[in-house]
Amino acid sequence: MRFTAIAEALAQRIASGEYGHGTSLPSETRLATEFGVARGTVRRALEQIEADGLVMHHGARWRACHGGHHQQSLDELRSFGQWALSTGMHPAGRTVELSRGRATRLEAHELGLRPRTTVLRIIRVMSLEERPVMIKRTTYPEWLADIISAIPPDARSIMEVVQGVHGVALGHAEHHISAVPASSQDGALLRIPRAAPLLRVVRTARAADGRAFEHSDDRYVADAITLSVVNTSTRAEAPSARGTRVI
């Protein structure tokens, strides 16, 4: 049997849900025995579907992924829901935790607040096509606390409500992108193994009138989202990355 046929068979199993998202596939040895081929043939098949975003390689294990990557541009400042809808997907949001407290030193610095000023913290799980793909941990200043606390927990996007109903628009945001392993809470909420790779985007945003809007820590399932950045350069300016992403 050719490796392409094995790759197709494994892809069909992943698509059908036989191999659930984040679960380990049978070992290369077991698959080689099942298909009656050498391990090298199985490895080539797995590498092929890895290139398609259907599996991830962790040490000696291969884990199933569903849906491949969705590319999200950083060129516009818009909500997760707005971006998803523009691509023809169905987004959803769910608030899992909401509390008020005193701003930490970091939160106060990022939001331009005095230390220990009251802030609102919220944790939301964002989904695409009913699959959890991102955890959003956000801190809001007190002037937004009552507005955001009143938003239904299942609202598709906080920004859609704040902007559409209350007329507050974003004007500026800065992002820092890194990779982190999933925490226990990340894993439980995203339905992935603990320590699975996540794409982390830390953002500080301000409203169009200059007021602090939010400081957020967004963590994306690594196989679900690809972030794109466009760089521009002119004679008068040094090269700069432009664009911001979802809320």
C-alpha positions in Angstrom: 0.0 0.0 0.0 1.3 3.5 -0.9 1.7 6.1 1.8 -0.7 8.4 0.0 -3.5 5.8 0.5 -2.6 5.5 4.2 -2.6 9.3 4.5 -6.1 9.4 3.0 -7.4 6.7 5.3 -6.0 8.5 8.4 -7.4 11.8 7.2 -10.9 10.2 6.9 -10.7 8.8 10.4 -9.8 12.3 11.8 -12.6 13.9 9.8 -15.1 11.4 11.0 -14.1 11.9 14.7 -12.7 8.4 15.1 -9.6 10.2 16.3 -10.8 13.0 18.4 -9.1 16.4 18.5 -6.1 16.4 20.7 -6.1 12.6 21.2 -3.1 10.4 20.3 -3.2 8.3 17.2 -2.0 4.6 17.4 1.7 4.3 17.4 3.6 4.1 14.1 4.3 0.4 14.8 0.6 -0.4 15.3 -0.3 1.5 12.2 2.4 -0.3 10.2 1.0 -3.6 11.4 -2.6 -2.6 10.6 -1.7 -1.5 7.0 0.9 -4.2 6.4 3.7 -1.7 5.6 7.0 -0.6 7.0 7.1 2.1 9.7 8.8 4.5 7.2 5.8 4.3 5.0 3.5 5.2 7.9 5.8 8.0 8.9 5.6 9.5 5.3 1.8 9.3 5.5 1.7 11.1 8.9 4.1 13.8 7.6 1.8 14.4 4.7 -1.3 14.9 6.8 0.8 17.0 9.2 1.4 19.4 6.4 -2.3 19.6 5.9 -2.8 20.6 9.6 -4.6 17.3 10.6 -2.0 16.0 13.1 0.7 17.4 15.4 3.9 15.6 16.3 4.8 15.6 20.0 7.9 13.5 20.8 7.0 9.9 19.8 3.3 10.7 19.6 1.0 12.0 16.9 -2.1 13.9 18.0 -5.2 14.5 15.8 -6.3 18.0 14.9 -9.6 19.1 13.3 -10.2 21.7 10.7 -6.7 22.9 9.8 -5.6 26.5 10.3 -7.7 29.6 9.8 -5.6 32.6 8.9 -6.4 35.8 10.8 -4.9 39.1 9.6 -3.5 41.6 12.0 -4.2 44.5 9.6 -7.5 45.5 11.1 -8.8 46.3 14.5 -11.9 44.2 14.8 -13.6 41.7 17.0 -13.2 37.9 16.9 -16.8 37.6 15.8 -16.4 40.2 13.0 -13.3 38.5 11.7 -14.9 35.0 11.8 -18.1 36.2 10.1 -16.0 37.8 7.3 -14.5 34.4 6.5 -17.9 32.6 6.4 -17.4 30.9 9.8 -19.8 30.8 12.8 -18.2 32.3 15.9 -19.4 32.0 19.5 -18.3 33.3 22.9 -18.9 32.1 26.4 -18.0 33.9 29.7 -16.8 31.4 32.3 -15.6 33.8 34.9 -16.2 37.5 35.9 -14.9 39.3 38.9 -13.8 42.7 40.2 -10.6 43.3 42.1 -7.6 45.6 42.6 -5.3 46.2 39.6 -2.0 44.4 39.7 1.2 46.4 39.1 1.2 45.1 35.5 -2.5 45.8 34.8 -2.1 49.3 36.3 0.9 50.0 34.1 -0.6 48.7 30.9 -3.9 50.5 31.4 -2.4 53.7 32.7 -4.2 53.4 36.1 -3.1 54.1 39.6 -2.0 51.0 41.6 -4.8 49.0 43.2 -7.5 50.8 41.2 -10.7 48.7 40.8 -10.8 46.7 37.6 -13.0 44.1 36.0 -11.5 40.7 35.0 -13.3 38.4 32.7 -12.4 35.0 31.2 -14.1 33.9 27.9 -13.9 30.9 25.6 -14.2 31.7 22.0 -15.3 29.1 19.4 -15.4 28.5 15.7 -17.9 26.1 14.3 -18.6 24.9 17.9 -15.0 24.1 18.5 -13.2 26.0 21.3 -10.2 27.7 19.8 -9.2 30.5 22.1 -9.3 31.6 25.8 -9.5 35.3 26.3 -8.5 36.7 29.8 -9.2 40.4 29.8 -8.9 43.2 32.4 -11.1 46.3 31.9 -10.9 49.7 33.7 -13.7 50.7 36.0 -15.4 53.0 33.5 -16.3 49.9 31.4 -17.1 47.5 34.3 -20.9 48.1 34.5 -21.3 48.0 30.8 -19.4 44.8 30.3 -20.9 43.1 33.4 -24.4 43.5 31.9 -23.5 41.8 28.6 -25.0 38.3 28.4 -22.5 35.5 29.0 -23.1 33.9 25.6 -22.6 37.2 23.7 -20.7 36.5 20.5 -18.4 39.5 21.0 -18.0 42.0 23.8 -16.7 44.6 21.4 -19.8 44.3 19.2 -22.0 45.2 22.1 -19.7 48.0 23.5 -19.3 49.6 20.1 -22.7 49.0 18.6 -24.8 49.7 21.7 -22.7 52.2 23.7 -20.8 53.8 20.8 -17.3 53.1 22.2 -14.8 52.6 19.4 -11.2 51.3 19.5 -8.5 53.6 18.2 -5.2 51.9 19.0 -3.8 48.5 20.2 -0.3 47.0 20.8 0.4 43.2 20.6 3.0 40.9 21.8 3.0 37.4 20.4 4.7 34.3 21.9 4.2 30.5 22.3 3.2 29.0 25.6 2.2 25.5 26.9 -1.4 25.1 27.9 -2.1 25.3 31.6 -4.6 23.0 33.4 -7.4 25.6 33.0 -6.4 26.1 29.3 -6.6 22.4 28.6 -9.9 22.0 30.4 -11.6 24.9 28.6 -10.1 24.2 25.2 -10.5 20.4 25.4 -6.8 19.8 24.7 -4.0 18.1 26.7 -2.2 20.0 29.4 1.0 21.5 28.0 -0.2 21.4 24.4 1.2 24.3 22.4 -0.8 27.6 22.3 -0.2 30.8 20.4 -0.3 33.7 22.9 -1.2 37.2 22.0 -1.0 39.9 24.8 -2.7 43.1 23.8 -3.3 46.5 25.3 -6.0 48.6 23.6 -7.3 52.1 23.9 -10.5 53.7 22.8 -10.6 56.3 20.1 -10.8 59.0 22.7 -7.6 57.8 24.3 -9.1 56.1 27.4 -7.7 52.8 28.4 -10.0 50.0 27.1 -8.5 46.6 27.9 -5.4 44.5 28.7 -5.9 41.0 27.4 -4.1 37.7 27.3 -5.5 35.6 24.4 -4.4 32.0 23.9 -5.1 30.2 20.7 -5.1 26.4 19.9 -2.0 26.1 17.8 -3.5 24.1 15.0 -6.6 26.3 14.6 -5.3 29.9 14.0 -2.6 31.4 12.0 -1.9 35.1 12.5 -0.6 37.2 9.6 1.2 40.5 9.7 1.9 42.9 6.9 5.1 45.0 7.0 5.5 48.2 5.2 8.5 50.5 4.6 8.9 54.0 3.2 11.9 56.3 2.8 10.7 58.5 5.6 10.0 55.7 8.1 11.7 52.6 9.3 10.0 49.3 8.6 7.1 48.7 10.9 4.6 46.0 11.5 1.1 47.4 11.2 -2.3 46.0 12.2 -4.1 44.6 15.2 -6.4 41.7 15.7 -9.4 40.4 17.4 -11.1 41.3 20.6 
